[in-house]
Amino acid sequence: MSVVKQRTYELIYLLHRDVNEEDGAKLQDRLNGVIAEFNGSVIKEESWGKRKLAYEIKKGVNTYNKALYKYVVFKSEPSVITELERVLRISDHCIRFMNIRLDNFDPTSASPMSASTETSTEENA
């Protein structure tokens, strides 16, 4: 029997600016449930607030200039990505999303550690 290796992922998704807190919390709970179904756990959750977009996003008949940014770091099996993307695609509130696999993640920092930073630190020592 093969053991599926859990990996660390970063998910950033944008909700349209008119989403209320309750709907945003429902979507986040749904995403957390999907992660839990695949034997995963959420490491970090942040709401970055409403921000102006770099360019207009057209989805359906609507055009968006601002969005509510959400950031999640989680650890799970690789097969979770397909289901997360399906849930975000069918959500009426989500405008855009992006998943990134993190190879080196420091939970105390807000961003992943880069391999080049680690090697340059070792060279200076």
Summary of the structure (lengths in Angstrom):
residues: 125
radius of gyration: 16.6
end to end distance: 43.3
largest distance: 56.8
contacts: 314
relative contact order: 0.27
helix: 30%
strand: 42%
